[in-house]
């Protein structure tokens, strides 16, 4: 019986075999690697991945799809909301130090998923995600561009990222109303040591009024924190490079 895509889960199933092959080539799965797929759906990507790695953990919220996936002997099915999945525990259960994480993420909650995975970055070797192209543009954006924002800063602090593949709407069933793309995210081996909550708060304050200069937003916030270092508040948030946000948060610790 054909599975009907569910709007509440943001389901759009990949159906273009040429695109599937291109994604698998970018991921480059190898036998024995500990891999986790988020949102396997109708297993379009799952099948070629499991053929190459031998065994695959999949995280699926839709109980009908989870039941269907359980029939596959090489899949370990985690029926759960990915935002509640402890990836650190998952690595421990599989007896590995690092996981490779892949998936066609539900576009309606892609940013929360990326921030959730940030909590478990220590156990991640790399991540390959299909996302709305607009989100990936924001993730990889350079300072002084309109796409540069909180997502850019928080993710670029921890990952080297690149947009590796464009995916048009007609590659899906049903087609989404947006263009998609695939991003590669590789955690830095030695990122700048900084308190994530503090950095997140600092960046949030900075971008709270992104069109205004920082004097009245971040400037006042830094003053309140007793910051005595140098920081030019006569700029807009989007003009400040990632390294400067990180260094300012580190100085506040």
C-alpha positions, -999 to +999 in steps of 0.1 A: +000+000+000+013+034-010+023+056+020+006+090+019+031+118+028+020+135+061+021+173+061+025+174+099+058+155+096+069+177+067+073+146+045+087+149+010+101+116-003+132+116-025+124+098-057+151+108-083+176+079-086+202+102-102+201+125-072+201+096-048+233+082-064+249+117-063+241+120-025+255+085-018+287+095-037+291+126-016+285+107+017+310+079+005+297+052+030+322+024+038+316-011+052+315-012+090+311+025+096+286+035+123+260+055+105+227+070+116+200+082+092+174+107+103+140+105+087+146+075+064+110+077+051+104+052+022+141+041+024+152+057-009+186+067+006+185+040+033+188+011+009+220+021-009+235+032+024+228-001+042+241-020+012+274-003+017+278-001+055+262-034+063+241-022+093+224+012+098+205+029+126+175+049+115+154+075+134+118+076+123+089+093+140+061+081+117+049+048+133+037+033+100+070+039+083+089+027+115+069-006+113+078-010+076+115-003+083+116-029+111+110-056+085+145-049+072+170-072+091+200-048+088+182-018+102+181-007+139+150+014+141+147+041+167+110+052+167+113+087+182+113+124+176+149+132+166+149+162+190+146+137+219+173+113+207+206+112+227+232+107+200+260+105+226+242+075+242+236+061+207+273+061+200+280+044+233+253+017+226+270+010+192+304+008+209+319+035+188+336+069+194+321+086+164+289+084+143+283+095+107+249+112+106+229+116+074+193+125+065+167+143+045+157+165+074+121+177+079+123+213+067+098+226+093+122+218+122+156+217+105+172+245+126+162+229+159+176+196+147+209+213+138+211+229+173+202+196+190+230+179+172+254+207+182+250+193+218+264+159+206+291+172+182+318+154+202+305+120+190+300+131+153+325+123+126+306+141+099+270+151+088+254+151+054+219+166+053+194+175+027+178+208+036+160+237+022+186+255+000+178+288+018+188+273+051+221+260+037+228+294+022+224+308+058+246+281+073+276+287+050+271+325+046+301+348+049+300+380+071+287+412+056+261+393+035+223+392+040+223+354+047+248+357+076+231+354+110+229+334+142+228+301+124+259+309+104+279+319+136+268+291+158+275+264+132+307+279+117+322+280+152+320+241+153+319+229+117+336+233+084+307+233+060+300+232+023+270+231+000+278+200-021+247+194-042+217+213-056+184+193-055+154+206-075+117+202-062+108+177-089+133+152-073+107+146-045+072+131-042+053+153-034+075+182-046+082+208-020+077+245-029+113+253-024+147+244-038+168+219-017+205+212-014+229+189+005+253+202+030+285+185+043+294+194+080+327+182+094+333+191+131+366+209+138+390+187+157+400+216+180+373+244+180+378+275+201+369+267+237+339+287+247+308+283+267+281+275+241+252+290+261+271+322+266+281+324+229+245+316+219+231+344+241+257+369+228+249+361+192+211+362+198+214+397+214+236+409+185+212+397+158+180+408+177+180+440+157+202+431+128+196+463+108+208+486+137+243+492+149+254+471+179+258+500+203+223+498+218+219+460+217+252+441+222+270+472+235+246+475+264+246+437+270+284+436+272+284+466+295+260+448+318+283+417+318+313+439+328+332+433+296+364+453+295+379+441+262+378+459+229+348+455+206+337+479+180+300+485+186+297+509+157+290+480+133+259+459+125+258+423+137+263+409+102+297+427+099+313+409+128+332+377+118+326+344+136+361+344+153+354+378+169+320+366+184+338+335+197+368+355+211+344+380+228+324+352+245+357+335+256+369+368+271+336+370+291+340+336+307 
